[in-house]
Amino acid sequence: MTIQPLLADNLLGSALLVAAIVVATVTMLLRVYRYQARRKRSQKSGGRSPVTSARSQLQVPAEAVRWEVELHDLARDMKADLDSKMTTLGHLIRDADRAADRLEQALAASGNPAAPPSPPTTPQDPPPPADTHQEVHTLADYGFSPATIASRTGLSLEEVQAVLQQRKSAE
């Protein structure tokens, strides 16, 4: 195996590679030289960059600057409103999921998942106390008044007040 034929085949490829490296090096050196020259000029002109001096020469009206500031304030306020609404929506979704879970549990406990909702209970036929107490507590946590809780659960106002009073004394 001789080395000369291998070098002869790769001579053109090697020459092109060296030429590409030389061109890239010269290009990079020119860019660095231009950058350094611009930097020296900006330091001599008072330390401002050419971009800053060009902006100061635009003579932007004060009203346009005020509008820009107002737009930034408006964008910040709208972002805050959207964030708070997204948080509220997340809480509402979580509450709806809890209510759906309670409804599914009630349907499963009734034994017939396709059955229509049962009519409200009467004082002679009281509902199971644990479920009713939990429902009263949940509605109270949502901020419903005792009268509204009584109408929703089918309990009397006195019974709702007694359940809420038991909860306060337990805490």
VEXDREN-2710 file (C-alpha; in Angstrom, 1 decimal):
% VEXDREN-2710
k/r/px/py/pz
1/MET/0.0/0.0/0.0
2/THR/1.5/3.2/-1.1
3/ILE/0.8/6.6/0.4
4/GLN/1.2/8.7/-2.8
5/PRO/-2.0/7.6/-4.6
6/LEU/-4.0/8.3/-1.4
7/LEU/-2.6/11.8/-1.1
8/ALA/-3.2/12.4/-4.8
9/ASP/-6.9/11.5/-4.6
10/ASN/-7.4/13.7/-1.6
11/LEU/-5.3/16.7/-2.8
12/LEU/-8.2/18.5/-4.3
13/GLY/-10.5/17.9/-1.3
14/SER/-7.7/19.0/1.1
15/ALA/-7.1/22.2/-1.0
16/LEU/-10.8/23.1/-0.9
17/LEU/-10.9/22.5/2.9
18/VAL/-7.9/24.8/3.5
19/ALA/-9.4/27.5/1.2
20/ALA/-12.7/27.4/3.1
21/ILE/-10.9/27.7/6.4
22/VAL/-8.9/30.7/5.2
23/VAL/-12.0/32.4/3.9
24/ALA/-13.9/31.8/7.2
25/THR/-10.9/33.2/9.2
26/VAL/-10.6/36.3/7.0
27/THR/-14.3/36.9/7.3
28/MET/-14.3/36.6/11.1
29/LEU/-11.2/38.9/11.4
30/LEU/-12.9/41.6/9.3
31/ARG/-16.1/41.4/11.5
32/VAL/-14.0/41.7/14.7
33/TYR/-12.1/44.7/13.2
34/ARG/-15.4/46.5/12.2
35/TYR/-16.9/45.8/15.7
36/GLN/-13.8/47.2/17.4
37/ALA/-13.9/50.3/15.1
38/ARG/-17.5/51.0/15.9
39/ARG/-16.9/50.6/19.6
40/LYS/-14.0/53.0/19.6
41/ARG/-16.2/55.6/17.7
42/SER/-19.0/55.3/20.2
43/GLN/-16.7/55.8/23.1
44/LYS/-15.3/58.9/21.5
45/SER/-18.8/60.3/20.9
46/GLY/-19.7/60.2/24.6
47/GLY/-20.3/56.5/25.3
48/ARG/-23.6/56.3/23.6
49/SER/-24.1/53.5/21.2
50/PRO/-25.2/54.3/17.6
51/VAL/-28.6/52.8/18.3
52/THR/-29.2/55.0/21.3
53/SER/-28.2/58.1/19.5
54/ALA/-30.4/57.3/16.6
55/ARG/-33.4/56.8/18.9
56/SER/-32.8/60.2/20.5
57/GLN/-32.8/61.8/17.1
58/LEU/-36.3/60.5/16.2
59/GLN/-38.0/63.2/18.3
60/VAL/-40.9/60.9/19.5
61/PRO/-43.8/63.0/20.7
62/ALA/-44.5/63.0/24.5
63/GLU/-48.1/61.9/23.8
64/ALA/-46.9/58.7/22.0
65/VAL/-44.6/57.9/25.0
66/ARG/-47.6/58.4/27.3
67/TRP/-49.8/56.1/25.2
68/GLU/-47.0/53.5/25.2
69/VAL/-46.9/53.6/29.0
70/GLU/-50.7/53.4/29.2
71/LEU/-50.7/50.4/26.9
72/HIS/-48.2/48.6/29.1
73/ASP/-50.2/49.4/32.2
74/LEU/-53.4/48.1/30.4
75/ALA/-51.6/44.9/29.4
76/ARG/-50.4/44.4/33.0
77/ASP/-53.9/44.9/34.4
78/MET/-55.5/42.6/31.8
79/LYS/-53.0/39.9/32.6
80/ALA/-53.8/40.2/36.3
81/ASP/-57.5/40.0/35.5
82/LEU/-57.0/37.0/33.4
83/ASP/-54.9/35.3/36.0
84/SER/-57.5/35.9/38.7
85/LYS/-60.3/34.6/36.4
86/MET/-58.3/31.5/35.6
87/THR/-57.8/30.9/39.3
88/THR/-61.5/31.3/40.0
89/LEU/-62.4/29.0/37.1
90/GLY/-60.0/26.4/38.5
91/HIS/-61.8/26.6/41.8
92/LEU/-65.2/26.4/40.2
93/ILE/-64.1/23.3/38.2
94/ARG/-62.8/21.7/41.3
95/ASP/-66.1/22.4/43.1
96/ALA/-68.1/21.0/40.2
97/ASP/-66.0/17.9/40.2
98/ARG/-66.7/17.4/43.9
99/ALA/-70.5/17.9/43.3
100/ALA/-70.4/15.4/40.5
101/ASP/-68.7/12.9/42.7
102/ARG/-71.2/13.4/45.4
103/LEU/-74.0/12.9/42.9
104/GLU/-72.5/9.8/41.5
105/GLN/-72.1/8.4/45.1
106/ALA/-75.7/9.2/45.8
107/LEU/-76.8/7.5/42.6
108/ALA/-74.7/4.4/43.4
109/ALA/-76.0/4.3/46.9
110/SER/-79.6/4.3/45.6
111/GLY/-78.9/1.1/43.8
112/ASN/-80.3/2.2/40.4
113/PRO/-77.9/4.6/38.5
114/ALA/-80.6/5.3/35.8
115/ALA/-83.3/6.2/38.3
116/PRO/-84.6/9.8/38.3
117/PRO/-83.8/11.9/41.4
118/SER/-85.8/11.1/44.4
119/PRO/-88.4/13.6/45.6
120/PRO/-87.5/15.8/48.6
121/THR/-87.8/14.0/51.9
122/THR/-90.4/15.0/54.4
123/PRO/-89.9/15.5/58.2
124/GLN/-91.5/12.1/58.8
125/ASP/-88.9/10.4/56.5
126/PRO/-85.5/11.9/57.4
127/PRO/-82.5/11.3/55.1
128/PRO/-79.4/9.6/56.5
129/PRO/-77.8/12.0/58.9
130/ALA/-74.2/11.7/57.7
131/ASP/-74.9/12.6/54.1
132/THR/-77.3/15.4/55.2
133/HIS/-74.8/16.8/57.6
134/GLN/-72.1/16.8/55.0
135/GLU/-74.3/18.4/52.5
136/VAL/-75.3/21.1/55.0
137/HIS/-71.7/21.8/55.9
138/THR/-70.7/22.0/52.2
139/LEU/-73.5/24.4/51.4
140/ALA/-72.6/26.5/54.4
141/ASP/-69.0/26.5/53.2
142/TYR/-70.2/27.9/49.9
143/GLY/-71.8/30.7/51.7
144/PHE/-75.5/29.8/51.5
145/SER/-77.9/31.0/54.2
146/PRO/-79.5/28.5/56.6
147/ALA/-82.9/29.2/54.9
148/THR/-81.5/28.3/51.5
149/ILE/-79.7/25.3/52.8
150/ALA/-83.0/24.1/54.4
151/SER/-84.9/24.5/51.1
152/ARG/-82.2/22.6/49.2
153/THR/-81.8/19.7/51.6
154/GLY/-85.4/19.4/52.6
155/LEU/-84.7/19.9/56.2
156/SER/-86.4/22.4/58.5
157/LEU/-84.6/25.7/59.3
158/GLU/-84.2/24.6/63.0
159/GLU/-82.5/21.3/61.9
160/VAL/-80.1/23.2/59.7
161/GLN/-79.3/25.6/62.5
162/ALA/-78.8/22.7/64.9
163/VAL/-76.3/20.9/62.4
164/LEU/-74.4/24.2/62.0
165/GLN/-74.3/24.8/65.7
166/GLN/-73.0/21.2/66.3
167/ARG/-70.2/21.9/63.8
168/LYS/-69.3/25.2/65.5
169/SER/-69.2/23.5/69.0
170/ALA/-67.0/20.7/67.6
171/GLU/-64.4/23.1/66.2
END
